[in-house]
Amino acid sequence: METKLQKYHKETGVKQAFIAKKAKLTPGAYSLIVRGESLPSLPAAIRIARALNDTVENLWGEFVE
């Protein structure tokens, strides 16, 4: 199943390493999050959302009931 982050990178062509750096994450950690193999901590999720000019709720909202 494609994650919203995978879709973002496919649609925009923005490199994962660029967003990882902006979000202060290692490229490996960010890659795991993009592939859906890991969920970020709340601070990391906020940094990723800010790097993408998006919200945590929009990126991971399906996990919140």
N, CA, C and O of each residue as an XYZ file, in Angstrom:
260
protein
N       0.840     -1.184      0.000
C       0.000      0.000      0.000
C       0.885      1.247      0.000
O       1.809      1.359      0.806
N       0.607      2.150     -0.877
C       1.400      3.366     -1.007
C       1.057      4.351      0.118
O      -0.116      4.596      0.399
N       2.080      4.905      0.752
C       1.846      5.893      1.797
C       1.689      7.275      1.157
O       2.026      7.477     -0.010
N       1.174      8.215      1.943
C       1.033      9.579      1.437
C       2.395     10.185      1.132
O       2.518     11.006      0.223
N       3.417      9.790      1.883
C       4.751     10.321      1.621
C       5.296      9.772      0.298
O       5.923     10.511     -0.461
N       5.066      8.497      0.018
C       5.505      7.939     -1.262
C       4.819      8.671     -2.414
O       5.447      9.020     -3.414
N       3.520      8.893     -2.249
C       2.754      9.596     -3.286
C       3.305     11.008     -3.487
O       3.449     11.465     -4.621
N       3.613     11.695     -2.388
C       4.170     13.045     -2.474
C       5.459     13.042     -3.295
O       5.625     13.865     -4.195
N       6.368     12.120     -2.986
C       7.653     12.094     -3.682
C       7.489     11.737     -5.158
O       8.199     12.276     -6.006
N       6.556     10.830     -5.472
C       6.314     10.475     -6.874
C       5.742     11.658     -7.649
O       6.145     11.930     -8.781
N       4.796     12.358     -7.021
C       4.119     13.459     -7.722
C       4.997     14.693     -7.880
O       4.913     15.381     -8.897
N       5.832     14.981     -6.899
C       6.615     16.221     -6.942
C       8.028     16.022     -7.464
O       8.641     16.961     -7.971
N       8.546     14.813     -7.345
C       9.921     14.559     -7.755
C      10.951     15.033     -6.738
O      12.153     14.966     -6.997
N      10.491     15.513     -5.582
C      11.402     15.962     -4.527
C      12.095     14.731     -3.934
O      11.444     13.737     -3.613
N      13.392     14.807     -3.795
C      14.177     13.686     -3.280
C      13.936     13.485     -1.785
O      13.784     14.443     -1.027
N      13.906     12.215     -1.385
C      13.725     11.886      0.022
C      14.833     12.480      0.885
O      14.573     12.942      1.996
N      16.042     12.472      0.394
C      17.174     12.997      1.168
C      16.990     14.477      1.491
O      17.393     14.932      2.561
N      16.393     15.219      0.585
C      16.153     16.639      0.806
C      15.180     16.852      1.961
O      15.425     17.681      2.837
N      14.080     16.107      1.963
C      13.092     16.234      3.037
C      13.667     15.706      4.346
O      13.423     16.286      5.404
N      14.415     14.629      4.290
C      15.040     14.093      5.503
C      15.937     15.143      6.148
O      15.915     15.327      7.365
N      16.717     15.823      5.331
C      17.606     16.859      5.867
C      16.805     18.011      6.469
O      17.129     18.491      7.555
N      15.758     18.456      5.768
C      14.929     19.543      6.288
C      14.245     19.153      7.598
O      14.041     19.997      8.471
N      13.891     17.873      7.733
C      13.201     17.388      8.925
C      14.176     16.916     10.007
O      13.763     16.422     11.056
N      15.472     17.074      9.738
C      16.517     16.680     10.693
C      16.450     15.202     11.049
O      16.553     14.821     12.215
N      16.271     14.368     10.005
C      16.257     12.915     10.137
C      17.344     12.333      9.255
O      17.768     12.958      8.283
N      17.794     11.137      9.596
C      18.729     10.471      8.701
C      17.960     10.001      7.475
O      16.765      9.720      7.566
N      18.629      9.911      6.332
C      17.933      9.409      5.144
C      17.353      8.009      5.352
O      16.272      7.703      4.848
N      18.065      7.164      6.090
C      17.572      5.808      6.351
C      16.311      5.799      7.187
O      15.373      5.057      6.896
N      16.282      6.616      8.223
C      15.094      6.688      9.083
C      13.905      7.233      8.293
O      12.787      6.732      8.410
N      14.160      8.254      7.495
C      13.077      8.831      6.697
C      12.566      7.823      5.666
O      11.362      7.739      5.424
N      13.457      7.077      5.073
C      13.065      6.069      4.094
C      12.144      5.026      4.713
O      11.170      4.612      4.083
N      12.438      4.596      5.936
C      11.568      3.635      6.622
C      10.177      4.220      6.840
O       9.175      3.521      6.690
N      10.118      5.485      7.190
C       8.835      6.157      7.397
C       8.072      6.258      6.079
O       6.872      5.985      6.034
N       8.757      6.645      5.016
C       8.128      6.774      3.697
C       7.541      5.440      3.251
O       6.435      5.399      2.712
N       8.270      4.353      3.472
C       7.809      3.023      3.054
C       6.740      2.451      3.979
O       6.189      1.387      3.699
N       6.441      3.144      5.078
C       5.430      2.656      6.001
C       5.918      1.563      6.921
O       5.115      0.882      7.559
N       7.231      1.385      6.998
C       7.806      0.352      7.857
C       8.055      0.855      9.271
O       8.378      0.074     10.167
N       7.905      2.155      9.469
C       8.116      2.768     10.777
C       7.224      3.995     10.889
O       6.993      4.702      9.908
N       6.723      4.240     12.105
C       5.989      5.472     12.359
C       6.919      6.435     13.077
O       7.658      6.025     13.972
N       6.896      7.694     12.705
C       7.792      8.657     13.345
C       7.299      9.024     14.745
O       6.121      8.871     15.069
N       8.221      9.505     15.556
C       7.822     10.083     16.838
C       7.013     11.347     16.531
O       7.044     11.848     15.407
N       6.306     11.847     17.508
C       5.516     13.057     17.278
C       6.390     14.232     16.846
O       6.043     14.915     15.882
N       7.522     14.498     17.530
C       8.363     15.608     17.062
C       8.852     15.414     15.620
O       8.903     16.373     14.850
N       9.209     14.185     15.257
C       9.669     13.929     13.890
C       8.526     14.108     12.893
O       8.732     14.650     11.808
N       7.332     13.660     13.250
C       6.162     13.824     12.374
C       5.874     15.300     12.130
O       5.548     15.700     11.013
N       5.997     16.097     13.169
C       5.779     17.539     13.028
C       6.829     18.151     12.109
O       6.500     18.974     11.255
N       8.089     17.755     12.276
C       9.154     18.293     11.412
C       8.951     17.882      9.953
O       9.182     18.679      9.044
N       8.518     16.636      9.730
C       8.247     16.176      8.358
C       7.100     16.981      7.763
O       7.197     17.457      6.632
N       6.027     17.134      8.511
C       4.875     17.885      8.016
C       5.270     19.319      7.676
O       4.867     19.844      6.638
N       6.046     19.948      8.532
C       6.494     21.320      8.258
C       7.378     21.374      7.022
O       7.277     22.310      6.229
N       8.239     20.385      6.850
C       9.112     20.348      5.672
C       8.310     20.220      4.385
O       8.734     20.683      3.326
N       7.139     19.582      4.490
C       6.274     19.384      3.326
C       5.180     20.443      3.221
O       4.333     20.376      2.331
N       5.196     21.430      4.139
C       4.133     22.437      4.190
C       2.759     21.778      4.286
O       1.819     22.152      3.585
N       2.671     20.793      5.168
C       1.443     20.030      5.352
C       1.197     19.889      6.846
O       1.898     20.497      7.655
N       0.207     19.091      7.212
C      -0.091     18.864      8.622
C       0.115     17.391      8.964
O       0.032     16.516      8.102
N       0.379     17.145     10.215
C       0.501     15.765     10.698
C      -0.821     15.030     10.464
O      -0.836     13.872     10.046
N      -1.912     15.712     10.736
C      -3.230     15.099     10.568
C      -3.466     14.645      9.131
O      -4.019     13.569      8.901
N      -3.053     15.451      8.177
C      -3.232     15.077      6.779
C      -2.336     13.906      6.388
O      -2.760     13.026      5.640
N      -1.116     13.890      6.882
C      -0.171     12.841      6.507
C      -0.451     11.510      7.183
O      -0.278     10.459      6.567
N      -0.888     11.535      8.459
C      -1.098     10.300      9.210
C      -2.475     10.217      9.829
O      -2.664      9.470     10.789
N      -3.441     10.954      9.317
C      -4.772     11.039      9.896
C      -5.521      9.729      9.981
O      -6.367      9.561     10.859
N      -5.230      8.793      9.087
C      -5.955      7.516      9.105
C      -5.621      6.705     10.349
O      -6.332      5.748     10.657
N      -4.561      7.057     11.076
C      -4.199      6.330     12.291
C      -4.874      6.904     13.523
O      -4.770      6.333     14.608
N      -5.564      8.027     13.369
C      -6.219      8.687     14.495
C      -7.708      8.438     14.409
O      -8.332      8.728     13.388
N      -8.274      7.912     15.453
C      -9.721      7.639     15.492
C     -10.403      8.616     16.413
O     -11.620      8.556     16.585
